[in-house]
Amino acid sequence: DCCGMALDIWNEVTVERATVFSIEIEGEGAQVLPKTKGNLVVKGLEAAFKAIGKEPPVLRYWTKNRIPFAKGMGSSSAAIVSGILAGLAIAGFNLQVKGEE
């Protein structure tokens, strides 16, 4: 994962409210990653909602994965963290960042 942080490779995640759960994956791992609530982006988002004591709404997920999948470059960590951040944003939680970078 540390080597992956040294590279300028990023995934994109878009999450929006929906009437039906769905997940669309493009790029690295698109053919093998789960398109279910078992996806790490979804798990990260649900963990964020649980941490602040709220239930997540029904959402639509879209990811564009550029970090190589299953190569030890942090793709799993990136998915979890992006889900957590998306969850906090959708929940309206103001995440305090030291120095407000």
Disulfide bonds with the S-S distance in Angstrom:
none
